[in-house]
Amino acid sequence: MRRSKLVRLGDREITVKELTVAQVRSILSELETGTELAVLDLLFTDVPTIALLASTELSENDLAEYSPSELEPLIDAFREANPFFVKMMKRLAALGEVALQSSTGQSAG
């Protein structure tokens, strides 16, 4: 059974669902092709906006109505419902950092 977490966002109750493998594959494909970077991607680096949208019924416009502190419980609910995705993103970020350091001739220490 897919994990889910109910969270209050302003006056709305939002269900955050665990992403399916197909959704994760689609998100990775979108990230690889260079989707436009959203402001939330800079605020919450381990939860891409496209993943958050895929796990909720929210749109980017919906999210833009809230402050980062108001969105934090939603992001935390995503992390709780999607621990495998969050771990994968951390591994990918670490691999990217190693690749960047290798390409610039720096040690990965």
N, C-alpha and C positions, 0 to 999 in steps of 0.2 A: 504494500500500500504506500502510495506517495505521501511524503510528509507535507504538512501544511501548518500554517501559523496564522492565527487571526490577530490583527493589530488595528488599533484606532489611529486614524490619520485625520486630524481635525474633527469634523463631524461625521466622517465616514468610517465604516468598518471594512477593512481590506483583508482578503485572504491571500497570503503569500504561499505559493505552491512550489514544491520541489520540481526542478526542471527535469524533463525526460532526457535520455541520451540523445534522442533526435534533436531536441531543442538545443542541447549543449553543442552538438555538431554544427547546427545552423548558426549559433552564436559565434563559434570559433571561425566559421567560414566568413561571416560578416566582419569580424575583427581582422581577419587576414586580408580581406580585400580593401581595408582602410575606410571603414565607415566613419562618418563625421564624428569628431570628438564632442561629447556633450559636457557642459560645465560640471554636471554631477560626476563624470568620470574623473575629474580632477579633485573633487571633494572627497569621494569615496573610491579609492583606487582599486580595492579588491572586489568591487561589485560594479561591473560595467552596466551602464544605463540600459542597454538592450537586453541584458539578462534580467534586470529588475522588471522591465516592461513585460518580458515573456512570462514571468512568474506571477504577475498580477493582472488585473483588468485596467490598469492605469495607462495613461498616455504621457508623453513628455510634457505636454501642456498642463496636464494634471499636476505633475511633479513640480513644475515651475511655480506653482501657486504657493509653495511651502518654503520655509526657511530650512537650512541644513539641520538645525537642532530639532525642527519638527519632523524631518525625514529620518532622523537617526533611529527611532524605533522601527521604522519600516525596513531600513537597511539591516538592523540587528535581526529582525524577523527573517529576512532573506538569508542571512548568514546561518541562522539556526535551521531553517528548512533546507538549505543547500550546502551542507558542510563539505561535500565532495567537490562541488564546483569551486568553492572558495579555496580549498587546498590546491586544486588544479591551477587556479589563477596565480596563486603564490609560487607554485613550481615554475609556471611559465615565466613569471616575472624574474625569478632567480636565473633561469636559463637565458633570458634576454640580457640580463645584467652581465652574465659570464661572457656571452657572445659579444656584447658591446666592448667589454674590457679587452677581450682577445683581439678584436678588430682594431683597437687603438693601441695595442701593444703593452697594455698595463697588465699587472698580475691580478688574479682573481682572489686576492687575500683580504 
